[in-house]
Amino acid sequence: MATVARCSDVHEAERLKMRLAAEGIQAFIPHEVMATLAPHHFLHSAGVEIQVADKDEKKAKRLLKKWSRS
């Protein structure tokens, strides 16, 4: 698994996860429950991670970069 993004909250992470799924990339939020129950913890940490399979890393990063520009 490769971390492709870090989001400020679980809602942003879920939106990106759904967008990746629409492109055929299965994404995973490793600390999803913790981010939902204790969001304040992630405000002071590195953020809520989004991970994908190693084989999808390049495509996911390319899409995330494209989406951040639009």
N, C-alpha and C positions, 0 to 999 in steps of 0.2 A: 504494500500500500504506500502511496505517495501523497503527501499533503500538497494540495494545489492552491489553497486559499485559506485565509484567516478572516473571519467576519467579526463585526463588532457585537452582534447578537445572534441568537438562534434563529430568529425570523429571517434575517438576511441569508443565513446559511441554508435554511430550508428553500428559499427562493432560488438560490444558485443550484442547489441539489436538484430541484425540479427542472430547471433549464438544462442542466447537464443530462438528465434522464431523457428529456425531449430530443436530445442529440444522440441518444443511444449509449450514453456513458453512465454506468451505475456509480453513484457517489455515496459516501458514508460519512456521517457526522459522529466521530468516536465518543464525544462527551455530550451527546444530545440531551440526555435526561438531566445531567448535572447543569447544563446551560439553561434548561427550562426551569429547574427548581431553584437554582442559585445564580441568576444572571449577573448579580453584582460581582461574583468571583471573576467572571470573564471580562468585566470592564477594566479590571486592573491587571489582567494577564495578557498573554499574546493573542487572545481572541478565540473564537470558536472555529475549529479546524474543519475543513472539508477534504476528504481523502478519496482517491480513486485507485483502481488497480494500476500497477506499474505500466502495463501495456497501454493504458489510456492517458497517461500523464501528459504527454506532449500535446495531444489533441485537446485535452481539457484546458491546459494552460493557454493554448492558442485561442480557444473560444472565450475564456475569461478575459484575456487581454482585449480581444475584439469587443466584447460587451462593455468593458470599462470605458472604451473610447466613445461609445454611442450613448 
